[in-house]
Amino acid sequence: MTTKTLVSAIALAVSTFTSAMAADVSMPYKAAPAAPAFSWTGCYVGGNGGGGRGVNEQQPLVGITFNADHNSGWLAGVQGGCDYQVGSLVVGLEGQFDWADMKDTTPTLIPGGGVGLLLTTQLDRVATATGRIGYAFDRVLFYAKGGAAFAHFNHQMTQTDFAAFTVDFKGSRDVAGFVVGAGIEYALLPNLSLKAEYNYFDFGTNGYTLNCSGNPACAGTPFFPVSVRQNMQTVMLGVNWRFNTALAPLVARY
């Protein structure tokens, strides 16, 4: 074997050995970063709209038991609040104000006569101050809420013979109570979320005064006190513009 042949054989052996070693050694691998998760932490403002239905039970008056009226209609307004997320738990505070037109008129006949009473109840505004607690599945948030509720009602009692005689007694009252509800919110964009919500309001029993003016027929009874028990339910859709929210990256594994 010549020297040239020996060198060629050694070079071939070394090349084969290094190729085999390279095939057995795996290259370092770095995992791709995990997809970012949405964070609900931050404050927001938004608007809402929907409908509602209430129950107004006038308390008996001088032996007359009134039929309850069920005012219904629309409401729309604004809301704002702040949320804080720890893990999947989200807690927050929210304030909301709505203009409304929820109205109903119900007749009650006075026993033994051809005279009746028309009771009208109208809700024209409502506000809430609530706490929220929810569970987040990334961009989807299921939540419950509860707190204080405030509303303004207009009342009217019309005494009539359903022909020519009519006397109107009117009054209004600000009331306070509580609200509980639940909803779902979805983050459509990093700073824009949509929500659907149900609420139950209870204002208890409140007294108010009915006044009559401008009609000689009520000169003997210019006003009198009455009371009514009230609650209502609402369903609404809303949109929120969120501040300080971000896509919080998850910890990547290597």
VEXMAR-475005 format. One line per 2 residues: number of its first residue (from 1); their letters; for each residue x, y, z of N, C-alpha, C, O. Coordinates in steps of 0.2 Angstrom, whole numbers, padded with zeros to 4 digits. Atoms other than C-alpha are relative to their C-alpha. Layout:
BEGIN
NUM = A = X:Y:Z:X:Y:Z:X:Y:Z:X:Y:Z; ... $
END
This chain:
BEGIN
1 = MT = 0004:-0006:0000:0000:0000:0000:0004:0006:0000:0009:0007:0004; -0004:-0007:0000:0007:0017:-0005:-0002:0005:0005:-0007:0004:0008 $
3 = TK = 0001:-0006:-0005:0008:0032:0006:-0007:0004:-0002:-0011:0005:0002; 0006:-0004:0003:-0005:0041:-0005:-0006:-0004:0002:-0012:-0001:0003 $
5 = TL = 0006:0004:-0001:-0017:0026:-0003:-0002:0000:0007:-0008:0000:0009; 0001:0001:-0007:-0015:0025:0016:-0003:0007:0002:-0008:0007:0006 $
7 = VS = 0003:-0006:-0002:-0019:0044:0018:-0007:0001:-0003:-0011:0003:0001; 0006:0000:0003:-0034:0042:0007:-0005:-0004:0004:-0011:-0002:0006 $
9 = AI = 0004:0004:-0005:-0041:0028:0018:-0001:0003:0006:-0007:0003:0009; 0001:-0004:-0007:-0038:0038:0034:-0005:0005:-0001:-0009:0006:0004 $
11 = AL = 0004:-0006:0001:-0047:0053:0027:-0007:-0002:-0001:-0012:0001:0002; 0007:0003:0001:-0062:0042:0022:-0003:-0002:0006:-0009:-0001:0008 $
13 = AV = 0002:0003:-0007:-0063:0034:0039:-0002:0006:0005:-0007:0005:0008; 0002:-0006:-0004:-0063:0051:0048:-0006:0003:-0002:-0010:0005:0002 $
15 = ST = 0006:-0003:0002:-0076:0058:0037:-0006:-0004:0001:-0012:-0001:0003; 0006:0004:-0002:-0088:0043:0040:-0001:0000:0007:-0007:0000:0009 $
17 = FT = 0001:0000:-0008:-0085:0044:0059:-0004:0006:0002:-0008:0006:0006; 0003:-0006:-0002:-0089:0062:0060:-0007:0001:-0002:-0011:0004:0001 $
19 = SA = 0007:0000:0003:-0105:0060:0049:-0004:-0004:0005:-0010:-0002:0006; 0004:0004:-0005:-0111:0047:0061:-0001:0003:0006:-0007:0003:0009 $
21 = MA = 0001:-0004:-0006:-0108:0057:0076:-0005:0006:0000:-0009:0007:0004; 0005:-0006:0001:-0117:0072:0069:-0007:-0003:-0001:-0012:0001:0002 $
23 = AD = 0007:0003:0001:-0132:0061:0065:-0003:-0002:0007:-0009:-0002:0008; 0003:0002:-0006:-0133:0055:0083:-0001:0006:0005:-0005:0005:0010 $
25 = VS = 0000:-0005:-0004:-0131:0072:0091:-0006:0005:-0002:-0006:0007:-0008; 0006:-0004:0001:-0148:0082:0092:0002:0007:0000:0005:0009:0005 $
27 = MP = -0001:-0008:0000:-0148:0101:0088:-0004:0003:0006:-0010:0000:0007; 0004:-0003:-0006:-0154:0112:0103:-0006:0003:-0003:-0006:0005:-0009 $
29 = YK = 0007:-0002:0002:-0173:0116:0101:-0003:0005:0005:-0003:0004:0011; 0003:-0006:-0004:-0181:0132:0107:-0008:0000:-0002:-0010:0001:-0007 $
31 = AA = 0007:0001:0001:-0200:0130:0109:-0003:0007:-0002:0000:0012:0000; 0003:-0006:0002:-0211:0143:0100:-0004:0003:0006:-0007:0000:0010 $
33 = PA = 0003:-0003:-0005:-0218:0156:0112:-0008:-0002:0000:-0011:-0002:-0006; 0007:0001:0000:-0236:0152:0118:-0004:0006:-0002:-0002:0011:-0002 $
35 = AP = 0005:-0005:0002:-0251:0161:0112:-0001:0005:0005:-0002:0002:0011; 0002:-0004:-0005:-0254:0177:0122:-0007:-0001:0003:-0011:-0003:-0001 $
37 = AF = 0006:0001:-0003:-0268:0177:0134:-0003:0007:0002:0001:0012:0003; 0003:-0007:-0001:-0281:0192:0136:0000:0001:0008:-0002:-0003:0012 $
39 = SW = 0000:-0002:-0007:-0280:0202:0152:-0006:0005:0001:-0007:0009:-0003; 0005:-0005:-0001:-0296:0210:0159:0001:0005:0005:-0003:0009:0007 $
41 = TG = -0002:-0005:-0005:-0287:0221:0171:0000:0007:-0003:0003:0007:-0009; 0001:-0007:0003:-0291:0239:0168:-0007:0003:0001:-0011:0000:0004 $
43 = CY = 0007:-0004:0000:-0305:0252:0167:-0003:0001:-0007:0000:0000:-0012; 0004:-0001:0007:-0318:0255:0154:-0006:0005:0001:-0008:0006:0007 $
45 = VG = 0006:-0004:0000:-0333:0266:0149:-0004:-0003:-0006:-0001:-0006:-0011; 0004:0003:0006:-0347:0261:0137:-0007:0002:0001:-0009:0006:0004 $
47 = GN = 0007:-0001:0000:-0365:0261:0133:-0004:-0006:0000:-0002:-0012:-0002; 0004:0006:0000:-0380:0249:0134:-0007:0002:-0002:-0009:0008:-0002 $
49 = GG = 0007:-0001:0001:-0398:0247:0129:-0004:-0007:0000:-0001:-0012:-0001; 0004:0006:0000:-0412:0235:0131:-0007:0001:0002:-0010:0006:0001 $
51 = GG = 0007:-0001:-0002:-0429:0232:0138:-0001:-0003:0007:0003:-0007:0010; 0002:0002:-0007:-0438:0228:0155:-0007:0000:0001:-0011:0002:-0003 $
53 = RG = 0007:0000:-0002:-0454:0224:0164:0000:0000:0007:0004:-0004:0011; 0000:-0001:-0007:-0459:0229:0181:-0007:-0002:0003:-0012:-0003:-0001 $
55 = VN = 0006:0001:-0004:-0472:0224:0194:-0001:0005:0005:0003:0006:0009; 0002:-0005:-0005:-0481:0238:0204:-0006:-0002:0003:-0012:-0002:0000 $
57 = EQ = 0006:0002:-0004:-0493:0232:0218:-0002:0006:0004:0001:0007:0010; 0002:-0006:-0005:-0502:0247:0225:-0004:-0004:0006:-0008:-0008:0005 $
59 = QP = 0003:0003:-0006:-0507:0243:0243:-0007:0002:0001:-0009:0008:-0001; 0007:-0002:-0001:-0525:0243:0248:-0001:0007:0003:0002:0009:0007 $
61 = LV = 0001:-0007:-0003:-0533:0260:0251:-0008:0000:0001:-0012:-0001:-0003; 0007:-0001:-0003:-0550:0263:0261:-0004:-0006:-0003:-0009:-0005:-0006 $
63 = GI = 0004:0006:0002:-0556:0245:0257:0001:-0002:-0008:-0002:-0007:-0010; 0000:0002:0007:-0551:0245:0238:0007:-0004:-0001:0012:-0001:0001 $
65 = TF = -0006:0003:0002:-0539:0232:0232:0002:0001:-0007:-0002:-0001:-0011; -0001:-0002:0006:-0530:0237:0217:0003:-0006:-0004:0007:-0010:-0001 $
67 = NA = -0003:0004:0004:-0525:0227:0202:0008:0002:-0001:0009:0008:-0002; -0007:-0002:0002:-0506:0227:0199:0001:0002:-0007:-0002:-0001:-0011 $
69 = DH = -0002:-0002:0007:-0499:0236:0184:0007:-0003:-0001:0011:-0003:0003; -0006:0002:0002:-0485:0229:0174:0003:0004:-0005:0002:0004:-0011 $
71 = NS = -0003:-0005:0004:-0475:0243:0167:0006:-0004:-0004:0010:-0007:-0002; -0005:0003:0004:-0464:0238:0152:0003:0005:-0005:-0001:0010:-0007 $
73 = GW = -0003:-0005:0005:-0453:0247:0139:0007:-0001:-0001:0010:-0006:0000; -0007:0000:0002:-0435:0252:0134:0004:0004:0006:0001:0007:0010 $
75 = LA = -0005:-0004:-0003:-0420:0258:0143:0007:0000:-0003:0009:-0004:-0007; -0007:-0001:0004:-0403:0265:0137:0004:0005:0004:0001:0009:0007 $
77 = GV = -0004:-0005:-0004:-0388:0273:0145:0007:-0002:-0001:0010:-0004:-0006; -0007:0000:0000:-0370:0273:0150:0002:-0004:0006:-0001:-0004:0011 $
79 = QG = -0003:0003:-0005:-0359:0263:0161:0008:0001:0000:0011:0002:-0005; -0007:0000:-0001:-0341:0263:0168:0002:-0004:0006:-0001:-0004:0011 $
81 = GC = -0002:0004:-0006:-0330:0253:0180:0007:-0002:-0001:0011:0000:-0006; -0007:0002:0000:-0313:0245:0183:0000:-0008:0002:-0004:-0010:0007 $
83 = DY = 0000:0007:-0002:-0309:0226:0184:0008:-0001:0001:0012:0002:-0001; -0006:0002:-0002:-0294:0217:0191:0000:-0008:0000:-0004:-0011:0003 $
85 = QV = 0000:0007:0001:-0289:0199:0186:0006:-0003:0003:0012:-0001:0003; -0005:0004:-0003:-0279:0187:0196:-0001:-0008:-0002:-0006:-0011:0000 $
87 = GS = 0001:0007:0003:-0277:0170:0187:-0006:0001:-0004:-0006:0005:-0009; 0006:-0001:0004:-0294:0167:0180:-0006:0004:0003:-0011:0005:0001 $
89 = LV = 0005:-0003:-0003:-0304:0176:0193:0001:0008:-0001:0006:0011:-0001; 0001:-0007:0001:-0310:0194:0189:-0004:0003:0005:-0010:0001:0005 $
91 = VG = 0004:-0003:-0005:-0316:0206:0202:0000:0008:-0003:0004:0010:-0006; 0000:-0007:0002:-0322:0224:0199:-0006:0004:0003:-0010:0001:0006 $
93 = LE = 0006:-0005:-0002:-0334:0239:0202:-0002:0003:-0006:0001:0005:-0011; 0003:-0003:0006:-0346:0247:0190:-0006:0004:0002:-0009:0003:0007 $
95 = GQ = 0006:-0005:-0001:-0358:0262:0190:-0004:0000:-0007:-0001:0000:-0012; 0004:0000:0006:-0372:0263:0177:-0006:0005:0001:-0009:0005:0006 $
97 = FD = 0006:-0005:0000:-0386:0276:0173:-0003:-0001:-0007:0000:-0002:-0012; 0004:0001:0006:-0400:0273:0161:-0006:0004:0000:-0010:0005:0005 $
99 = WA = 0006:-0003:0001:-0414:0283:0154:-0005:-0005:-0002:-0003:-0010:-0005; 0004:0006:0001:-0430:0273:0153:-0007:0003:-0002:-0009:0009:0000 $
101 = DM = 0007:-0001:0001:-0448:0273:0147:-0004:-0006:0000:-0005:-0009:-0005; 0004:0006:-0001:-0457:0259:0155:-0006:0002:0004:-0006:0004:0009 $
103 = KD = 0006:-0003:-0002:-0475:0262:0157:-0006:-0005:-0001:-0006:-0009:-0005; 0006:0005:0001:-0492:0253:0160:-0006:0004:0004:-0005:0007:0009 $
105 = TT = 0006:-0002:-0003:-0510:0258:0165:-0005:-0006:0001:-0006:-0010:-0004; 0004:0005:-0002:-0521:0246:0174:-0007:0002:0003:-0006:0006:0008 $
107 = PT = 0006:-0002:-0003:-0540:0248:0178:-0002:-0004:0006:0000:-0010:0007; 0003:0003:-0006:-0548:0244:0195:-0007:0003:0001:-0008:0009:0002 $
109 = LI = 0007:-0002:-0001:-0567:0244:0197:-0001:0001:0008:0001:-0004:0011; 0002:-0001:-0007:-0574:0251:0214:-0006:-0004:0001:-0011:-0003:-0003 $
111 = PG = 0006:0004:-0001:-0586:0238:0220:-0006:0004:0002:-0006:0009:0005; 0006:-0003:-0001:-0604:0243:0220:-0002:0007:-0004:-0006:0010:-0002 $
113 = GG = 0001:-0007:0003:-0603:0258:0208:0003:-0001:-0007:0006:-0006:-0009; -0003:-0001:0007:-0599:0263:0190:0006:0004:-0001:0007:0006:-0006 $
115 = VG = -0006:-0004:0001:-0583:0272:0194:0006:-0005:0001:0005:-0010:0005; -0006:0004:0000:-0566:0265:0192:0006:0004:0001:0006:0010:0000 $
117 = LL = -0006:-0004:-0001:-0548:0270:0195:0005:-0003:-0005:0006:-0009:-0006; -0006:0002:0004:-0534:0269:0182:0006:0002:0003:0008:0008:0004 $
119 = LT = -0007:-0001:-0003:-0517:0267:0189:0005:-0001:-0005:0006:-0005:-0009; -0006:0000:0005:-0502:0272:0179:0007:0001:0003:0007:0005:0008 $
121 = TQ = -0007:-0001:-0003:-0484:0269:0183:0005:0001:-0006:0005:-0003:-0011; -0005:-0001:0005:-0469:0275:0173:0007:0001:0003:0008:0005:0008 $
123 = LD = -0007:-0001:-0002:-0451:0273:0176:0004:0004:-0005:0003:0002:-0011; -0004:-0004:0005:-0440:0286:0168:0007:0001:0001:0011:0003:-0004 $
125 = RV = -0007:0001:-0001:-0423:0283:0175:0002:-0004:0005:-0002:-0005:0010; -0002:0005:-0005:-0413:0271:0185:0008:0000:0000:0011:0001:-0005 $
127 = AT = -0007:0000:0000:-0395:0270:0191:0002:-0006:0005:-0002:-0008:0010; -0003:0006:-0005:-0384:0256:0200:0007:0001:0001:0011:0005:-0002 $
129 = AT = -0007:0000:-0002:-0368:0255:0209:0001:-0007:0003:-0001:-0009:0008; -0001:0007:-0001:-0362:0237:0209:0007:-0003:0001:0012:0001:-0002 $
131 = GR = -0006:0003:0001:-0348:0225:0212:-0001:-0006:-0005:-0006:-0009:-0005; 0001:0005:0005:-0344:0212:0199:0006:-0006:0002:0011:-0004:0005 $
133 = IG = -0005:0005:-0001:-0335:0195:0201:-0002:-0005:-0006:-0007:-0007:-0007; 0001:0004:0006:-0332:0183:0186:0006:-0005:-0001:0011:-0005:0003 $
135 = YA = -0005:0005:0002:-0322:0169:0179:0002:0001:-0008:-0003:0001:-0012; -0002:-0002:0007:-0312:0172:0163:0003:-0006:-0004:0007:-0010:-0001 $
137 = FD = -0003:0005:0004:-0309:0160:0149:0003:0004:-0006:0000:0004:-0011; -0004:-0004:0004:-0296:0170:0140:-0004:0007:-0002:-0005:0011:0002 $
139 = RV = 0004:-0006:0002:-0307:0183:0130:-0007:-0001:0002:-0011:0004:0000; 0007:0001:-0002:-0324:0176:0137:0000:0001:0008:0004:-0003:0011 $
141 = LF = 0001:-0001:-0007:-0329:0182:0154:-0008:-0001:0002:-0012:0002:0000; 0006:0001:-0003:-0344:0175:0164:0000:0004:0007:0005:0003:0011 $
143 = YA = 0000:-0003:-0007:-0349:0186:0179:-0007:0001:0003:-0012:0000:0000; 0006:-0002:-0004:-0362:0190:0192:0002:0007:0003:0007:0009:0004 $
145 = KG = -0001:-0007:-0003:-0365:0207:0200:-0006:0001:0005:-0011:-0002:0005; 0005:-0002:-0005:-0375:0215:0214:0002:0006:0004:0008:0008:0004 $
147 = GA = -0001:-0006:-0004:-0377:0231:0224:-0006:0004:0000:-0011:0002:0001; 0005:-0004:-0001:-0387:0246:0226:-0003:0003:-0007:0000:0003:-0012 $
149 = AF = 0004:-0003:0006:-0401:0253:0214:-0004:0006:0002:-0007:0006:0007; 0003:-0007:-0002:-0409:0270:0213:-0005:0001:-0007:-0002:0000:-0012 $
151 = AH = 0004:-0001:0005:-0424:0274:0202:-0005:0006:0001:-0006:0008:0007; 0005:-0005:0000:-0437:0288:0198:-0006:-0002:-0003:-0006:-0004:-0009 $
153 = FN = 0006:0002:0002:-0455:0283:0196:-0005:0006:0000:-0006:0010:0004; 0006:-0005:0001:-0470:0294:0190:-0007:-0004:0001:-0007:-0010:-0002 $
155 = HQ = 0006:0003:-0002:-0487:0289:0197:-0006:0004:-0002:-0006:0010:-0001; 0006:-0004:0002:-0505:0294:0191:-0006:-0005:0002:-0006:-0011:0000 $
157 = MT = 0006:0004:-0001:-0522:0288:0198:-0006:0004:-0003:-0007:0010:-0001; 0006:-0003:0003:-0537:0293:0187:-0006:-0003:0002:-0008:-0009:0001 $
159 = QT = 0007:0002:-0002:-0554:0292:0195:-0005:0002:-0006:-0005:0008:-0008; 0004:-0001:0005:-0567:0290:0181:-0006:-0004:0000:-0006:-0010:0003 $
161 = DF = 0006:0004:0001:-0584:0284:0176:0000:-0003:-0007:-0005:-0006:-0009; -0001:0003:0007:-0577:0279:0159:-0005:0003:-0005:-0006:0000:-0010 $
163 = AA = 0005:-0004:0005:-0589:0292:0151:0003:0007:0000:0007:0009:-0004; -0002:-0008:0000:-0587:0311:0155:0004:0002:0006:0007:0007:0006 $
165 = FT = -0003:-0003:-0006:-0581:0312:0173:0008:-0003:0001:0009:-0009:0000; -0007:0002:0000:-0562:0311:0175:0004:0005:0005:0004:0011:0004 $
167 = VD = -0005:-0004:-0005:-0550:0317:0190:0006:-0003:0000:0007:-0009:0001; -0006:0002:0000:-0532:0315:0189:0004:0002:0007:0004:0007:0009 $
169 = FK = -0004:-0001:-0006:-0521:0313:0205:0007:-0003:-0002:0008:-0008:-0005; -0007:0002:0002:-0502:0313:0201:0005:0001:0005:0005:0005:0010 $
171 = GS = -0005:-0001:-0005:-0486:0311:0211:0006:-0004:-0003:0006:-0008:-0008; -0006:0003:0002:-0468:0305:0209:0004:-0002:0006:0003:0001:0011 $
173 = RD = -0004:0002:-0006:-0455:0297:0220:0007:-0003:-0003:0007:-0007:-0007; -0007:0003:0001:-0436:0293:0220:0000:-0006:0005:-0001:-0005:0011 $
175 = VA = 0000:0006:-0004:-0434:0275:0227:0007:-0003:0000:0011:-0002:-0005; -0006:0003:0000:-0419:0265:0232:-0001:-0008:0002:-0006:-0009:0005 $
177 = GF = 0000:0007:-0001:-0416:0246:0233:0006:-0004:-0002:0011:-0001:-0001; -0006:0004:0002:-0405:0232:0227:-0001:-0003:-0007:-0006:-0004:-0009 $
179 = VV = 0000:0003:0006:-0400:0224:0211:0005:-0006:0000:0010:-0005:0003; -0004:0005:0001:-0393:0207:0207:0000:-0002:-0008:-0006:-0001:-0011 $
181 = GA = 0000:0001:0007:-0388:0201:0190:0006:-0005:-0003:0010:-0007:0002; -0005:0004:0003:-0377:0190:0178:0001:0002:-0007:-0004:0004:-0010 $
183 = GI = -0001:-0002:0007:-0370:0192:0161:0007:-0004:-0003:0010:-0008:0001; -0005:0002:0004:-0357:0187:0148:0003:0005:-0004:0000:0009:-0007 $
185 = EY = -0003:-0005:0003:-0344:0198:0141:0006:-0003:-0005:0009:-0008:-0003; -0005:0002:0005:-0333:0195:0125:0005:0005:-0002:0002:0010:-0005 $
187 = AL = -0005:-0005:0002:-0317:0204:0121:0001:-0001:-0008:0005:-0005:-0010; 0000:0000:0007:-0319:0207:0102:0007:0002:-0002:0010:-0001:-0007 $
189 = LP = -0007:-0002:0002:-0303:0217:0101:0004:0002:0007:0000:0002:0012; -0004:-0001:-0006:-0289:0221:0114:-0004:0006:0004:-0003:0006:0010 $
191 = NL = 0003:-0005:-0004:-0299:0237:0119:-0007:0001:-0001:-0010:0006:0001; 0007:0000:0001:-0317:0233:0114:-0003:-0006:0002:-0001:-0012:-0001 $
193 = SL = 0004:0006:-0002:-0329:0221:0122:-0007:0001:-0001:-0010:0007:0000; 0007:0000:0000:-0347:0216:0120:-0003:-0004:0006:0000:-0009:0008 $
195 = KA = 0003:0004:-0006:-0359:0210:0134:-0007:0000:-0001:-0011:0004:-0004; 0007:0001:-0001:-0376:0203:0137:-0001:-0001:0007:0002:-0005:0011 $
197 = EY = 0001:0000:-0007:-0384:0205:0154:-0007:0000:0002:-0011:0003:-0001; 0007:0000:-0003:-0399:0201:0165:0000:0003:0007:0005:0002:0010 $
199 = NY = 0000:-0003:-0007:-0404:0211:0181:-0007:-0001:0003:-0012:0000:-0001; 0006:0000:-0004:-0417:0209:0194:0001:0006:0005:0006:0006:0009 $
201 = FD = 0001:-0006:-0005:-0422:0225:0204:-0005:-0001:0005:-0011:-0003:0003; 0005:0000:-0005:-0431:0226:0220:0000:0006:0004:0005:0008:0007 $
203 = FG = 0001:-0006:-0004:-0437:0242:0228:-0004:0000:0006:-0005:0006:0009; 0004:0001:-0006:-0447:0236:0242:-0007:0004:-0001:-0009:0005:-0006 $
205 = TN = 0006:-0004:0000:-0463:0246:0247:0002:0007:0002:0005:0008:0007; -0002:-0008:-0001:-0462:0265:0246:-0007:0004:0000:-0011:0002:-0004 $
207 = GY = 0006:-0004:0000:-0475:0278:0250:0002:0006:-0004:0007:0008:-0005; -0001:-0006:0004:-0478:0293:0239:-0007:0004:0001:-0012:0001:0004 $
209 = TL = 0006:-0004:0000:-0491:0307:0238:-0003:0002:-0006:0001:0004:-0011; 0004:-0001:0006:-0504:0309:0225:-0003:0007:0001:-0007:0008:0006 $
211 = NC = 0003:-0006:0000:-0509:0327:0221:-0005:0002:-0005:-0004:-0001:-0011; 0005:-0002:0005:-0524:0334:0212:-0001:0008:0000:-0001:0011:0005 $
213 = SG = 0001:-0007:0001:-0525:0352:0205:-0003:0002:-0006:-0002:-0002:-0011; 0003:-0003:0007:-0534:0362:0192:-0007:-0003:-0001:-0009:-0002:-0007 $
215 = NP = 0006:0003:0001:-0550:0352:0194:-0005:0001:0006:-0003:-0001:0012; 0005:-0001:-0006:-0565:0358:0206:-0002:-0007:0003:-0004:-0006:0009 $
217 = AC = 0003:0006:-0003:-0570:0340:0208:0004:-0003:0005:0002:-0007:0010; -0004:0003:-0005:-0555:0336:0219:0002:0005:0005:0006:0005:0009 $
219 = AG = -0002:-0005:-0005:-0556:0352:0230:-0001:-0003:0007:0003:-0001:0011; 0000:0003:-0007:-0561:0341:0245:0005:-0005:0002:0007:-0006:0007 $
221 = TP = -0005:0005:-0002:-0547:0329:0243:0006:0002:-0005:0007:-0001:-0010; -0005:-0002:0004:-0532:0339:0236:0006:-0004:-0001:0010:-0004:-0006 $
223 = FF = -0006:0004:0000:-0519:0326:0240:-0002:-0006:0005:-0006:-0005:0010; 0001:0005:-0005:-0518:0309:0249:0006:-0005:-0001:0009:-0005:-0006 $
225 = PV = -0006:0004:0001:-0504:0297:0253:-0002:-0007:-0002:-0007:-0010:0000; 0001:0007:0002:-0502:0280:0245:0007:-0004:0001:0012:-0001:0002 $
227 = SV = -0006:0004:0001:-0489:0266:0244:0000:-0006:-0005:-0006:-0008:-0006; -0001:0005:0005:-0483:0253:0232:0006:-0004:0000:0011:-0001:0002 $
229 = RQ = -0006:0005:0000:-0472:0238:0231:0002:-0001:-0007:-0002:-0002:-0011; -0002:0000:0007:-0461:0237:0216:0007:-0004:-0001:0011:-0004:0003 $
231 = NM = -0006:0003:0002:-0448:0226:0207:-0001:0000:-0007:-0006:0001:-0010; 0000:0000:0007:-0443:0224:0189:0006:-0004:-0002:0011:-0006:0002 $
233 = QT = -0005:0003:0004:-0432:0214:0177:0002:0003:-0006:-0002:0006:-0010; -0002:-0003:0006:-0421:0220:0163:0005:-0005:-0004:0008:-0009:0000 $
235 = VM = -0005:0003:0004:-0411:0212:0149:0003:0005:-0005:-0001:0009:-0008; -0003:-0005:0005:-0399:0222:0139:0007:-0002:-0003:0010:-0007:-0001 $
237 = LG = -0006:0001:0004:-0384:0222:0127:0004:0007:0001:0002:0012:0002; -0004:-0005:-0002:-0369:0233:0130:0007:0000:-0004:0009:-0006:-0006 $
239 = VN = -0007:0000:0003:-0352:0238:0123:0005:0005:0004:0002:0010:0007; -0005:-0004:-0005:-0336:0244:0133:0006:0001:-0004:0008:-0003:-0008 $
241 = WR = -0006:-0002:0003:-0321:0253:0127:0005:0000:0006:0004:0003:0011; -0004:0001:-0006:-0307:0247:0139:0007:0003:-0001:0010:0004:-0006 $
243 = FN = -0007:-0003:-0001:-0291:0256:0145:0004:-0005:0004:0002:-0008:0008; -0005:0004:-0004:-0275:0248:0151:-0001:-0008:-0001:0003:-0011:0003 $
245 = TA = 0001:0007:0001:-0280:0231:0145:0006:-0002:-0005:0008:0002:-0009; -0006:0002:0004:-0266:0221:0136:0000:-0008:-0001:-0004:-0012:0002 $
247 = LA = -0001:0007:0001:-0262:0204:0129:0006:-0002:0005:0012:-0001:0003; -0005:0002:-0005:-0252:0196:0144:0003:-0007:-0003:0000:-0012:-0003 $
249 = PL = -0003:0006:0002:-0239:0183:0137:0001:-0005:0005:0002:-0003:0011; -0001:0006:-0005:-0239:0166:0145:0008:-0001:0000:0012:0001:-0004 $
251 = VA = -0007:0002:-0001:-0222:0159:0151:0001:-0006:-0005:-0002:-0011:-0005; -0002:0005:0005:-0214:0149:0137:0005:-0005:0003:0009:-0003:0007 $
253 = RY = -0004:0005:-0002:-0206:0133:0140:0006:-0001:-0005:0005:-0001:-0011; -0005:0001:0004:-0189:0129:0133:0003:-0007:0001:0007:-0009:-0003 $
END
